[in-house]
Amino acid sequence: MALTLILIFGIVVFAGVNLLIYYLSKRNDKRKTKLGICMLILSPAVFYGTLQLAAIFDNGGFGAGIFALLYGVLFFINGIIILWISA
């Protein structure tokens, strides 16, 4: 149950960040590029935050690490896609 809540929270944060980027950029490519770079810079913080949140519910740490790695990489790839769209 707790891992499901973390997964839902991750999806909501991911979707919220995407909506925020597209809402703030409003067809301005320079602004979209800056926000894409900020998303790339924040990827390690997202990885670390997800790891700390998921580690509470995983005693061994392997599942939390895999979950945090997948979510961090997904966040990073999303930043690259935003940069690619703005170019």
PDB file of N, CA, C and O in Angstrom:
ATOM      1  N   MET A   1       0.827  -1.198   0.000  1.00  0.00           N
ATOM      2  CA  MET A   1       0.000   0.000   0.000  1.00  0.00           C
ATOM      3  C   MET A   1       0.867   1.256   0.000  1.00  0.00           C
ATOM      4  O   MET A   1       0.593   2.208  -0.731  1.00  0.00           O
ATOM      5  N   ALA A   2       1.912   1.252   0.822  1.00  0.00           N
ATOM      6  CA  ALA A   2       2.756   2.439   0.919  1.00  0.00           C
ATOM      7  C   ALA A   2       3.545   2.655  -0.370  1.00  0.00           C
ATOM      8  O   ALA A   2       3.749   3.793  -0.791  1.00  0.00           O
ATOM      9  N   LEU A   3       3.986   1.571  -0.991  1.00  0.00           N
ATOM     10  CA  LEU A   3       4.728   1.704  -2.243  1.00  0.00           C
ATOM     11  C   LEU A   3       3.821   2.202  -3.365  1.00  0.00           C
ATOM     12  O   LEU A   3       4.268   2.930  -4.251  1.00  0.00           O
ATOM     13  N   THR A   4       2.573   1.818  -3.328  1.00  0.00           N
ATOM     14  CA  THR A   4       1.607   2.317  -4.304  1.00  0.00           C
ATOM     15  C   THR A   4       1.401   3.816  -4.138  1.00  0.00           C
ATOM     16  O   THR A   4       1.294   4.542  -5.127  1.00  0.00           O
ATOM     17  N   LEU A   5       1.347   4.278  -2.912  1.00  0.00           N
ATOM     18  CA  LEU A   5       1.213   5.723  -2.673  1.00  0.00           C
ATOM     19  C   LEU A   5       2.443   6.480  -3.164  1.00  0.00           C
ATOM     20  O   LEU A   5       2.322   7.572  -3.720  1.00  0.00           O
ATOM     21  N   ILE A   6       3.618   5.905  -2.960  1.00  0.00           N
ATOM     22  CA  ILE A   6       4.839   6.547  -3.457  1.00  0.00           C
ATOM     23  C   ILE A   6       4.825   6.596  -4.977  1.00  0.00           C
ATOM     24  O   ILE A   6       5.218   7.603  -5.567  1.00  0.00           O
ATOM     25  N   LEU A   7       4.383   5.531  -5.612  1.00  0.00           N
ATOM     26  CA  LEU A   7       4.305   5.494  -7.067  1.00  0.00           C
ATOM     27  C   LEU A   7       3.311   6.523  -7.594  1.00  0.00           C
ATOM     28  O   LEU A   7       3.603   7.226  -8.562  1.00  0.00           O
ATOM     29  N   ILE A   8       2.158   6.616  -6.975  1.00  0.00           N
ATOM     30  CA  ILE A   8       1.161   7.606  -7.383  1.00  0.00           C
ATOM     31  C   ILE A   8       1.687   9.024  -7.157  1.00  0.00           C
ATOM     32  O   ILE A   8       1.479   9.906  -7.989  1.00  0.00           O
ATOM     33  N   PHE A   9       2.367   9.239  -6.031  1.00  0.00           N
ATOM     34  CA  PHE A   9       2.955  10.551  -5.761  1.00  0.00           C
ATOM     35  C   PHE A   9       4.002  10.902  -6.820  1.00  0.00           C
ATOM     36  O   PHE A   9       4.072  12.046  -7.268  1.00  0.00           O
ATOM     37  N   GLY A  10       4.809   9.929  -7.219  1.00  0.00           N
ATOM     38  CA  GLY A  10       5.815  10.160  -8.257  1.00  0.00           C
ATOM     39  C   GLY A  10       5.193  10.523  -9.586  1.00  0.00           C
ATOM     40  O   GLY A  10       5.681  11.415 -10.280  1.00  0.00           O
ATOM     41  N   ILE A  11       4.122   9.843  -9.947  1.00  0.00           N
ATOM     42  CA  ILE A  11       3.444  10.145 -11.210  1.00  0.00           C
ATOM     43  C   ILE A  11       2.818  11.531 -11.167  1.00  0.00           C
ATOM     44  O   ILE A  11       2.872  12.268 -12.152  1.00  0.00           O
ATOM     45  N   VAL A  12       2.228  11.888 -10.038  1.00  0.00           N
ATOM     46  CA  VAL A  12       1.614  13.212  -9.900  1.00  0.00           C
ATOM     47  C   VAL A  12       2.676  14.312  -9.971  1.00  0.00           C
ATOM     48  O   VAL A  12       2.460  15.339 -10.614  1.00  0.00           O
ATOM     49  N   VAL A  13       3.809  14.105  -9.320  1.00  0.00           N
ATOM     50  CA  VAL A  13       4.890  15.098  -9.373  1.00  0.00           C
ATOM     51  C   VAL A  13       5.425  15.224 -10.794  1.00  0.00           C
ATOM     52  O   VAL A  13       5.660  16.331 -11.277  1.00  0.00           O
ATOM     53  N   PHE A  14       5.618  14.090 -11.461  1.00  0.00           N
ATOM     54  CA  PHE A  14       6.124  14.091 -12.829  1.00  0.00           C
ATOM     55  C   PHE A  14       5.172  14.835 -13.762  1.00  0.00           C
ATOM     56  O   PHE A  14       5.605  15.672 -14.555  1.00  0.00           O
ATOM     57  N   ALA A  15       3.883  14.534 -13.671  1.00  0.00           N
ATOM     58  CA  ALA A  15       2.896  15.206 -14.509  1.00  0.00           C
ATOM     59  C   ALA A  15       2.788  16.688 -14.148  1.00  0.00           C
ATOM     60  O   ALA A  15       2.632  17.536 -15.027  1.00  0.00           O
ATOM     61  N   GLY A  16       2.871  16.995 -12.855  1.00  0.00           N
ATOM     62  CA  GLY A  16       2.807  18.388 -12.427  1.00  0.00           C
ATOM     63  C   GLY A  16       3.971  19.212 -12.939  1.00  0.00           C
ATOM     64  O   GLY A  16       3.794  20.364 -13.335  1.00  0.00           O
ATOM     65  N   VAL A  17       5.153  18.631 -12.933  1.00  0.00           N
ATOM     66  CA  VAL A  17       6.331  19.346 -13.441  1.00  0.00           C
ATOM     67  C   VAL A  17       6.196  19.585 -14.936  1.00  0.00           C
ATOM     68  O   VAL A  17       6.518  20.669 -15.422  1.00  0.00           O
ATOM     69  N   ASN A  18       5.721  18.582 -15.673  1.00  0.00           N
ATOM     70  CA  ASN A  18       5.523  18.767 -17.110  1.00  0.00           C
ATOM     71  C   ASN A  18       4.500  19.853 -17.401  1.00  0.00           C
ATOM     72  O   ASN A  18       4.728  20.705 -18.260  1.00  0.00           O
ATOM     73  N   LEU A  19       3.385  19.833 -16.700  1.00  0.00           N
ATOM     74  CA  LEU A  19       2.380  20.872 -16.905  1.00  0.00           C
ATOM     75  C   LEU A  19       2.905  22.248 -16.532  1.00  0.00           C
ATOM     76  O   LEU A  19       2.611  23.235 -17.206  1.00  0.00           O
ATOM     77  N   LEU A  20       3.678  22.313 -15.465  1.00  0.00           N
ATOM     78  CA  LEU A  20       4.256  23.587 -15.043  1.00  0.00           C
ATOM     79  C   LEU A  20       5.225  24.122 -16.091  1.00  0.00           C
ATOM     80  O   LEU A  20       5.222  25.319 -16.382  1.00  0.00           O
ATOM     81  N   ILE A  21       6.043  23.261 -16.654  1.00  0.00           N
ATOM     82  CA  ILE A  21       6.997  23.698 -17.684  1.00  0.00           C
ATOM     83  C   ILE A  21       6.258  24.213 -18.906  1.00  0.00           C
ATOM     84  O   ILE A  21       6.594  25.275 -19.430  1.00  0.00           O
ATOM     85  N   TYR A  22       5.267  23.482 -19.363  1.00  0.00           N
ATOM     86  CA  TYR A  22       4.548  23.930 -20.556  1.00  0.00           C
ATOM     87  C   TYR A  22       3.660  25.135 -20.277  1.00  0.00           C
ATOM     88  O   TYR A  22       3.410  25.935 -21.179  1.00  0.00           O
ATOM     89  N   TYR A  23       3.181  25.279 -19.053  1.00  0.00           N
ATOM     90  CA  TYR A  23       2.393  26.454 -18.704  1.00  0.00           C
ATOM     91  C   TYR A  23       3.282  27.701 -18.607  1.00  0.00           C
ATOM     92  O   TYR A  23       2.889  28.779 -19.053  1.00  0.00           O
ATOM     93  N   LEU A  24       4.477  27.552 -18.026  1.00  0.00           N
ATOM     94  CA  LEU A  24       5.368  28.695 -17.876  1.00  0.00           C
ATOM     95  C   LEU A  24       6.029  29.109 -19.182  1.00  0.00           C
ATOM     96  O   LEU A  24       6.329  30.288 -19.372  1.00  0.00           O
ATOM     97  N   SER A  25       6.261  28.162 -20.085  1.00  0.00           N
ATOM     98  CA  SER A  25       6.982  28.505 -21.306  1.00  0.00           C
ATOM     99  C   SER A  25       6.092  29.212 -22.328  1.00  0.00           C
ATOM    100  O   SER A  25       6.546  30.143 -22.994  1.00  0.00           O
ATOM    101  N   LYS A  26       4.848  28.791 -22.462  1.00  0.00           N
ATOM    102  CA  LYS A  26       3.877  29.414 -23.372  1.00  0.00           C
ATOM    103  C   LYS A  26       4.459  29.724 -24.748  1.00  0.00           C
ATOM    104  O   LYS A  26       4.448  30.871 -25.195  1.00  0.00           O
ATOM    105  N   ARG A  27       4.959  28.703 -25.403  1.00  0.00           N
ATOM    106  CA  ARG A  27       5.514  28.771 -26.759  1.00  0.00           C
ATOM    107  C   ARG A  27       6.762  29.642 -26.865  1.00  0.00           C
ATOM    108  O   ARG A  27       7.106  30.084 -27.961  1.00  0.00           O
ATOM    109  N   ASN A  28       7.436  29.895 -25.771  1.00  0.00           N
ATOM    110  CA  ASN A  28       8.680  30.637 -25.780  1.00  0.00           C
ATOM    111  C   ASN A  28       9.826  29.626 -25.685  1.00  0.00           C
ATOM    112  O   ASN A  28      10.023  28.993 -24.648  1.00  0.00           O
ATOM    113  N   ASP A  29      10.578  29.483 -26.781  1.00  0.00           N
ATOM    114  CA  ASP A  29      11.608  28.455 -26.834  1.00  0.00           C
ATOM    115  C   ASP A  29      12.772  28.730 -25.878  1.00  0.00           C
ATOM    116  O   ASP A  29      13.341  27.794 -25.316  1.00  0.00           O
ATOM    117  N   LYS A  30      13.127  29.989 -25.690  1.00  0.00           N
ATOM    118  CA  LYS A  30      14.215  30.293 -24.757  1.00  0.00           C
ATOM    119  C   LYS A  30      13.842  29.896 -23.335  1.00  0.00           C
ATOM    120  O   LYS A  30      14.651  29.314 -22.613  1.00  0.00           O
ATOM    121  N   ARG A  31      12.631  30.209 -22.942  1.00  0.00           N
ATOM    122  CA  ARG A  31      12.172  29.870 -21.598  1.00  0.00           C
ATOM    123  C   ARG A  31      12.047  28.354 -21.426  1.00  0.00           C
ATOM    124  O   ARG A  31      12.361  27.808 -20.368  1.00  0.00           O
ATOM    125  N   LYS A  32      11.584  27.688 -22.484  1.00  0.00           N
ATOM    126  CA  LYS A  32      11.462  26.231 -22.427  1.00  0.00           C
ATOM    127  C   LYS A  32      12.841  25.584 -22.313  1.00  0.00           C
ATOM    128  O   LYS A  32      12.992  24.573 -21.628  1.00  0.00           O
ATOM    129  N   THR A  33      13.849  26.157 -22.977  1.00  0.00           N
ATOM    130  CA  THR A  33      15.217  25.649 -22.872  1.00  0.00           C
ATOM    131  C   THR A  33      15.748  25.816 -21.456  1.00  0.00           C
ATOM    132  O   THR A  33      16.367  24.903 -20.909  1.00  0.00           O
ATOM    133  N   LYS A  34      15.509  26.974 -20.866  1.00  0.00           N
ATOM    134  CA  LYS A  34      15.957  27.204 -19.490  1.00  0.00           C
ATOM    135  C   LYS A  34      15.277  26.249 -18.515  1.00  0.00           C
ATOM    136  O   LYS A  34      15.924  25.728 -17.606  1.00  0.00           O
ATOM    137  N   LEU A  35      13.992  26.018 -18.694  1.00  0.00           N
ATOM    138  CA  LEU A  35      13.283  25.107 -17.805  1.00  0.00           C
ATOM    139  C   LEU A  35      13.721  23.658 -18.017  1.00  0.00           C
ATOM    140  O   LEU A  35      13.748  22.879 -17.064  1.00  0.00           O
ATOM    141  N   GLY A  36      14.065  23.287 -19.253  1.00  0.00           N
ATOM    142  CA  GLY A  36      14.588  21.955 -19.517  1.00  0.00           C
ATOM    143  C   GLY A  36      15.937  21.736 -18.853  1.00  0.00           C
ATOM    144  O   GLY A  36      16.210  20.654 -18.333  1.00  0.00           O
ATOM    145  N   ILE A  37      16.782  22.764 -18.870  1.00  0.00           N
ATOM    146  CA  ILE A  37      18.082  22.679 -18.193  1.00  0.00           C
ATOM    147  C   ILE A  37      17.884  22.583 -16.686  1.00  0.00           C
ATOM    148  O   ILE A  37      18.590  21.831 -16.013  1.00  0.00           O
ATOM    149  N   CYS A  38      16.931  23.339 -16.154  1.00  0.00           N
ATOM    150  CA  CYS A  38      16.634  23.231 -14.718  1.00  0.00           C
ATOM    151  C   CYS A  38      16.149  21.831 -14.363  1.00  0.00           C
ATOM    152  O   CYS A  38      16.463  21.315 -13.290  1.00  0.00           O
ATOM    153  N   MET A  39      15.386  21.216 -15.260  1.00  0.00           N
ATOM    154  CA  MET A  39      14.917  19.858 -15.004  1.00  0.00           C
ATOM    155  C   MET A  39      16.078  18.873 -15.001  1.00  0.00           C
ATOM    156  O   MET A  39      16.096  17.935 -14.205  1.00  0.00           O
ATOM    157  N   LEU A  40      17.045  19.081 -15.886  1.00  0.00           N
ATOM    158  CA  LEU A  40      18.227  18.210 -15.894  1.00  0.00           C
ATOM    159  C   LEU A  40      19.052  18.395 -14.629  1.00  0.00           C
ATOM    160  O   LEU A  40      19.584  17.429 -14.082  1.00  0.00           O
ATOM    161  N   ILE A  41      19.157  19.629 -14.169  1.00  0.00           N
ATOM    162  CA  ILE A  41      19.940  19.903 -12.961  1.00  0.00           C
ATOM    163  C   ILE A  41      19.246  19.325 -11.723  1.00  0.00           C
ATOM    164  O   ILE A  41      19.916  18.884 -10.790  1.00  0.00           O
ATOM    165  N   LEU A  42      17.914  19.325 -11.712  1.00  0.00           N
ATOM    166  CA  LEU A  42      17.173  18.809 -10.557  1.00  0.00           C
ATOM    167  C   LEU A  42      17.038  17.283 -10.540  1.00  0.00           C
ATOM    168  O   LEU A  42      16.546  16.723  -9.561  1.00  0.00           O
ATOM    169  N   SER A  43      17.463  16.610 -11.599  1.00  0.00           N
ATOM    170  CA  SER A  43      17.335  15.145 -11.658  1.00  0.00           C
ATOM    171  C   SER A  43      18.042  14.429 -10.507  1.00  0.00           C
ATOM    172  O   SER A  43      17.455  13.506  -9.942  1.00  0.00           O
ATOM    173  N   PRO A  44      19.272  14.803 -10.125  1.00  0.00           N
ATOM    174  CA  PRO A  44      19.875  14.128  -8.963  1.00  0.00           C
ATOM    175  C   PRO A  44      19.121  14.364  -7.655  1.00  0.00           C
ATOM    176  O   PRO A  44      19.072  13.483  -6.798  1.00  0.00           O
ATOM    177  N   ALA A  45      18.538  15.540  -7.504  1.00  0.00           N
ATOM    178  CA  ALA A  45      17.745  15.808  -6.297  1.00  0.00           C
ATOM    179  C   ALA A  45      16.485  14.949  -6.281  1.00  0.00           C
ATOM    180  O   ALA A  45      16.069  14.472  -5.225  1.00  0.00           O
ATOM    181  N   VAL A  46      15.884  14.755  -7.438  1.00  0.00           N
ATOM    182  CA  VAL A  46      14.711  13.893  -7.539  1.00  0.00           C
ATOM    183  C   VAL A  46      15.102  12.452  -7.218  1.00  0.00           C
ATOM    184  O   VAL A  46      14.377  11.747  -6.517  1.00  0.00           O
ATOM    185  N   PHE A  47      16.252  12.020  -7.735  1.00  0.00           N
ATOM    186  CA  PHE A  47      16.738  10.672  -7.440  1.00  0.00           C
ATOM    187  C   PHE A  47      16.958  10.485  -5.940  1.00  0.00           C
ATOM    188  O   PHE A  47      16.513   9.496  -5.357  1.00  0.00           O
ATOM    189  N   TYR A  48      17.637  11.430  -5.330  1.00  0.00           N
ATOM    190  CA  TYR A  48      17.942  11.316  -3.897  1.00  0.00           C
ATOM    191  C   TYR A  48      16.668  11.376  -3.052  1.00  0.00           C
ATOM    192  O   TYR A  48      16.521  10.612  -2.098  1.00  0.00           O
ATOM    193  N   GLY A  49      15.757  12.273  -3.395  1.00  0.00           N
ATOM    194  CA  GLY A  49      14.510  12.374  -2.642  1.00  0.00           C
ATOM    195  C   GLY A  49      13.661  11.122  -2.761  1.00  0.00           C
ATOM    196  O   GLY A  49      13.073  10.666  -1.780  1.00  0.00           O
ATOM    197  N   THR A  50      13.597  10.565  -3.965  1.00  0.00           N
ATOM    198  CA  THR A  50      12.846   9.326  -4.163  1.00  0.00           C
ATOM    199  C   THR A  50      13.496   8.177  -3.416  1.00  0.00           C
ATOM    200  O   THR A  50      12.806   7.338  -2.838  1.00  0.00           O
ATOM    201  N   LEU A  51      14.808   8.136  -3.425  1.00  0.00           N
ATOM    202  CA  LEU A  51      15.528   7.078  -2.715  1.00  0.00           C
ATOM    203  C   LEU A  51      15.266   7.156  -1.217  1.00  0.00           C
ATOM    204  O   LEU A  51      15.022   6.131  -0.580  1.00  0.00           O
ATOM    205  N   GLN A  52      15.311   8.342  -0.652  1.00  0.00           N
ATOM    206  CA  GLN A  52      15.068   8.492   0.779  1.00  0.00           C
ATOM    207  C   GLN A  52      13.627   8.175   1.153  1.00  0.00           C
ATOM    208  O   GLN A  52      13.368   7.602   2.211  1.00  0.00           O
ATOM    209  N   LEU A  53      12.693   8.547   0.289  1.00  0.00           N
ATOM    210  CA  LEU A  53      11.288   8.276   0.569  1.00  0.00           C
ATOM    211  C   LEU A  53      10.965   6.787   0.442  1.00  0.00           C
ATOM    212  O   LEU A  53      10.221   6.240   1.256  1.00  0.00           O
ATOM    213  N   ALA A  54      11.518   6.138  -0.570  1.00  0.00           N
ATOM    214  CA  ALA A  54      11.238   4.720  -0.778  1.00  0.00           C
ATOM    215  C   ALA A  54      12.017   3.842   0.190  1.00  0.00           C
ATOM    216  O   ALA A  54      11.581   2.731   0.492  1.00  0.00           O
ATOM    217  N   ALA A  55      13.149   4.307   0.680  1.00  0.00           N
ATOM    218  CA  ALA A  55      13.961   3.507   1.601  1.00  0.00           C
ATOM    219  C   ALA A  55      13.277   3.315   2.952  1.00  0.00           C
ATOM    220  O   ALA A  55      13.623   2.393   3.690  1.00  0.00           O
ATOM    221  N   ILE A  56      12.335   4.152   3.278  1.00  0.00           N
ATOM    222  CA  ILE A  56      11.591   4.007   4.529  1.00  0.00           C
ATOM    223  C   ILE A  56      10.837   2.682   4.543  1.00  0.00           C
ATOM    224  O   ILE A  56      10.718   2.042   5.588  1.00  0.00           O
ATOM    225  N   PHE A  57      10.327   2.272   3.384  1.00  0.00           N
ATOM    226  CA  PHE A  57       9.484   1.085   3.303  1.00  0.00           C
ATOM    227  C   PHE A  57      10.229  -0.158   2.837  1.00  0.00           C
ATOM    228  O   PHE A  57       9.631  -1.231   2.753  1.00  0.00           O
ATOM    229  N   ASP A  58      11.524  -0.042   2.529  1.00  0.00           N
ATOM    230  CA  ASP A  58      12.301  -1.180   2.034  1.00  0.00           C
ATOM    231  C   ASP A  58      13.500  -1.382   2.948  1.00  0.00           C
ATOM    232  O   ASP A  58      14.399  -0.543   2.996  1.00  0.00           O
ATOM    233  N   ASN A  59      13.512  -2.494   3.670  1.00  0.00           N
ATOM    234  CA  ASN A  59      14.598  -2.743   4.620  1.00  0.00           C
ATOM    235  C   ASN A  59      15.919  -3.067   3.928  1.00  0.00           C
ATOM    236  O   ASN A  59      16.975  -2.631   4.388  1.00  0.00           O
ATOM    237  N   GLY A  60      15.879  -3.824   2.831  1.00  0.00           N
ATOM    238  CA  GLY A  60      17.109  -4.201   2.142  1.00  0.00           C
ATOM    239  C   GLY A  60      17.704  -3.066   1.342  1.00  0.00           C
ATOM    240  O   GLY A  60      18.926  -2.938   1.260  1.00  0.00           O
ATOM    241  N   GLY A  61      16.867  -2.245   0.755  1.00  0.00           N
ATOM    242  CA  GLY A  61      17.329  -1.092  -0.002  1.00  0.00           C
ATOM    243  C   GLY A  61      17.432  -1.331  -1.491  1.00  0.00           C
ATOM    244  O   GLY A  61      17.540  -0.372  -2.256  1.00  0.00           O
ATOM    245  N   PHE A  62      17.403  -2.599  -1.936  1.00  0.00           N
ATOM    246  CA  PHE A  62      17.568  -2.873  -3.362  1.00  0.00           C
ATOM    247  C   PHE A  62      16.371  -2.375  -4.166  1.00  0.00           C
ATOM    248  O   PHE A  62      16.549  -1.741  -5.207  1.00  0.00           O
ATOM    249  N   GLY A  63      15.169  -2.649  -3.703  1.00  0.00           N
ATOM    250  CA  GLY A  63      13.967  -2.198  -4.406  1.00  0.00           C
ATOM    251  C   GLY A  63      13.853  -0.686  -4.424  1.00  0.00           C
ATOM    252  O   GLY A  63      13.437  -0.101  -5.424  1.00  0.00           O
ATOM    253  N   ALA A  64      14.221  -0.053  -3.320  1.00  0.00           N
ATOM    254  CA  ALA A  64      14.177   1.410  -3.261  1.00  0.00           C
ATOM    255  C   ALA A  64      15.184   2.017  -4.231  1.00  0.00           C
ATOM    256  O   ALA A  64      14.909   3.034  -4.867  1.00  0.00           O
ATOM    257  N   GLY A  65      16.338   1.396  -4.339  1.00  0.00           N
ATOM    258  CA  GLY A  65      17.361   1.894  -5.261  1.00  0.00           C
ATOM    259  C   GLY A  65      16.929   1.775  -6.713  1.00  0.00           C
ATOM    260  O   GLY A  65      17.124   2.695  -7.507  1.00  0.00           O
ATOM    261  N   ILE A  66      16.343   0.636  -7.053  1.00  0.00           N
ATOM    262  CA  ILE A  66      15.863   0.439  -8.420  1.00  0.00           C
ATOM    263  C   ILE A  66      14.748   1.425  -8.744  1.00  0.00           C
ATOM    264  O   ILE A  66      14.735   2.022  -9.821  1.00  0.00           O
ATOM    265  N   PHE A  67      13.821   1.596  -7.821  1.00  0.00           N
ATOM    266  CA  PHE A  67      12.711   2.530  -8.024  1.00  0.00           C
ATOM    267  C   PHE A  67      13.228   3.955  -8.189  1.00  0.00           C
ATOM    268  O   PHE A  67      12.785   4.676  -9.083  1.00  0.00           O
ATOM    269  N   ALA A  68      14.157   4.362  -7.337  1.00  0.00           N
ATOM    270  CA  ALA A  68      14.704   5.716  -7.425  1.00  0.00           C
ATOM    271  C   ALA A  68      15.499   5.906  -8.713  1.00  0.00           C
ATOM    272  O   ALA A  68      15.441   6.972  -9.325  1.00  0.00           O
ATOM    273  N   LEU A  69      16.235   4.886  -9.123  1.00  0.00           N
ATOM    274  CA  LEU A  69      17.002   4.977 -10.359  1.00  0.00           C
ATOM    275  C   LEU A  69      16.073   5.113 -11.561  1.00  0.00           C
ATOM    276  O   LEU A  69      16.311   5.946 -12.435  1.00  0.00           O
ATOM    277  N   LEU A  70      15.034   4.316 -11.611  1.00  0.00           N
ATOM    278  CA  LEU A  70      14.091   4.404 -12.725  1.00  0.00           C
ATOM    279  C   LEU A  70      13.402   5.764 -12.774  1.00  0.00           C
ATOM    280  O   LEU A  70      13.248   6.352 -13.844  1.00  0.00           O
ATOM    281  N   TYR A  71      12.995   6.252 -11.623  1.00  0.00           N
ATOM    282  CA  TYR A  71      12.311   7.541 -11.586  1.00  0.00           C
ATOM    283  C   TYR A  71      13.273   8.688 -11.922  1.00  0.00           C
ATOM    284  O   TYR A  71      12.893   9.624 -12.626  1.00  0.00           O
ATOM    285  N   GLY A  72      14.497   8.623 -11.432  1.00  0.00           N
ATOM    286  CA  GLY A  72      15.489   9.647 -11.743  1.00  0.00           C
ATOM    287  C   GLY A  72      15.855   9.675 -13.224  1.00  0.00           C
ATOM    288  O   GLY A  72      15.990  10.746 -13.816  1.00  0.00           O
ATOM    289  N   VAL A  73      16.013   8.494 -13.818  1.00  0.00           N
ATOM    290  CA  VAL A  73      16.326   8.414 -15.248  1.00  0.00           C
ATOM    291  C   VAL A  73      15.151   8.902 -16.076  1.00  0.00           C
ATOM    292  O   VAL A  73      15.348   9.587 -17.080  1.00  0.00           O
ATOM    293  N   LEU A  74      13.949   8.569 -15.681  1.00  0.00           N
ATOM    294  CA  LEU A  74      12.761   9.046 -16.376  1.00  0.00           C
ATOM    295  C   LEU A  74      12.677  10.573 -16.328  1.00  0.00           C
ATOM    296  O   LEU A  74      12.338  11.211 -17.324  1.00  0.00           O
ATOM    297  N   PHE A  75      12.981  11.141 -15.194  1.00  0.00           N
ATOM    298  CA  PHE A  75      12.983  12.593 -15.037  1.00  0.00           C
ATOM    299  C   PHE A  75      14.059  13.224 -15.926  1.00  0.00           C
ATOM    300  O   PHE A  75      13.823  14.262 -16.544  1.00  0.00           O
ATOM    301  N   PHE A  76      15.239  12.598 -15.989  1.00  0.00           N
ATOM    302  CA  PHE A  76      16.345  13.098 -16.814  1.00  0.00           C
ATOM    303  C   PHE A  76      15.995  13.021 -18.298  1.00  0.00           C
ATOM    304  O   PHE A  76      16.234  13.973 -19.042  1.00  0.00           O
ATOM    305  N   ILE A  77      15.434  11.899 -18.731  1.00  0.00           N
ATOM    306  CA  ILE A  77      15.051  11.743 -20.131  1.00  0.00           C
ATOM    307  C   ILE A  77      13.961  12.740 -20.505  1.00  0.00           C
ATOM    308  O   ILE A  77      13.947  13.247 -21.626  1.00  0.00           O
ATOM    309  N   ASN A  78      13.065  13.021 -19.598  1.00  0.00           N
ATOM    310  CA  ASN A  78      12.034  14.025 -19.852  1.00  0.00           C
ATOM    311  C   ASN A  78      12.668  15.404 -20.063  1.00  0.00           C
ATOM    312  O   ASN A  78      12.225  16.161 -20.926  1.00  0.00           O
ATOM    313  N   GLY A  79      13.695  15.732 -19.286  1.00  0.00           N
ATOM    314  CA  GLY A  79      14.398  16.996 -19.486  1.00  0.00           C
ATOM    315  C   GLY A  79      15.071  17.062 -20.845  1.00  0.00           C
ATOM    316  O   GLY A  79      15.066  18.111 -21.490  1.00  0.00           O
ATOM    317  N   ILE A  80      15.654  15.943 -21.288  1.00  0.00           N
ATOM    318  CA  ILE A  80      16.279  15.905 -22.608  1.00  0.00           C
ATOM    319  C   ILE A  80      15.229  16.072 -23.706  1.00  0.00           C
ATOM    320  O   ILE A  80      15.481  16.753 -24.700  1.00  0.00           O
ATOM    321  N   ILE A  81      14.076  15.471 -23.541  1.00  0.00           N
ATOM    322  CA  ILE A  81      13.000  15.604 -24.529  1.00  0.00           C
ATOM    323  C   ILE A  81      12.504  17.038 -24.582  1.00  0.00           C
ATOM    324  O   ILE A  81      12.213  17.546 -25.665  1.00  0.00           O
ATOM    325  N   ILE A  82      12.403  17.695 -23.452  1.00  0.00           N
ATOM    326  CA  ILE A  82      11.987  19.101 -23.438  1.00  0.00           C
ATOM    327  C   ILE A  82      13.016  19.963 -24.159  1.00  0.00           C
ATOM    328  O   ILE A  82      12.650  20.868 -24.909  1.00  0.00           O
ATOM    329  N   LEU A  83      14.305  19.688 -23.936  1.00  0.00           N
ATOM    330  CA  LEU A  83      15.343  20.427 -24.662  1.00  0.00           C
ATOM    331  C   LEU A  83      15.285  20.145 -26.152  1.00  0.00           C
ATOM    332  O   LEU A  83      15.506  21.041 -26.966  1.00  0.00           O
ATOM    333  N   TRP A  84      14.994  18.924 -26.504  1.00  0.00           N
ATOM    334  CA  TRP A  84      14.911  18.558 -27.915  1.00  0.00           C
ATOM    335  C   TRP A  84      13.720  19.240 -28.594  1.00  0.00           C
ATOM    336  O   TRP A  84      13.823  19.671 -29.743  1.00  0.00           O
ATOM    337  N   ILE A  85      12.598  19.338 -27.891  1.00  0.00           N
ATOM    338  CA  ILE A  85      11.418  20.009 -28.442  1.00  0.00           C
ATOM    339  C   ILE A  85      11.676  21.500 -28.601  1.00  0.00           C
ATOM    340  O   ILE A  85      11.190  22.107 -29.555  1.00  0.00           O
ATOM    341  N   SER A  86      12.423  22.095 -27.697  1.00  0.00           N
ATOM    342  CA  SER A  86      12.636  23.540 -27.747  1.00  0.00           C
ATOM    343  C   SER A  86      13.671  23.933 -28.800  1.00  0.00           C
ATOM    344  O   SER A  86      13.765  25.108 -29.154  1.00  0.00           O
ATOM    345  N   ALA A  87      14.438  22.991 -29.300  1.00  0.00           N
ATOM    346  CA  ALA A  87      15.485  23.320 -30.286  1.00  0.00           C
ATOM    347  C   ALA A  87      14.906  23.507 -31.675  1.00  0.00           C
ATOM    348  O   ALA A  87      15.644  23.787 -32.620  1.00  0.00           O
TER     349      ALA A  87
END
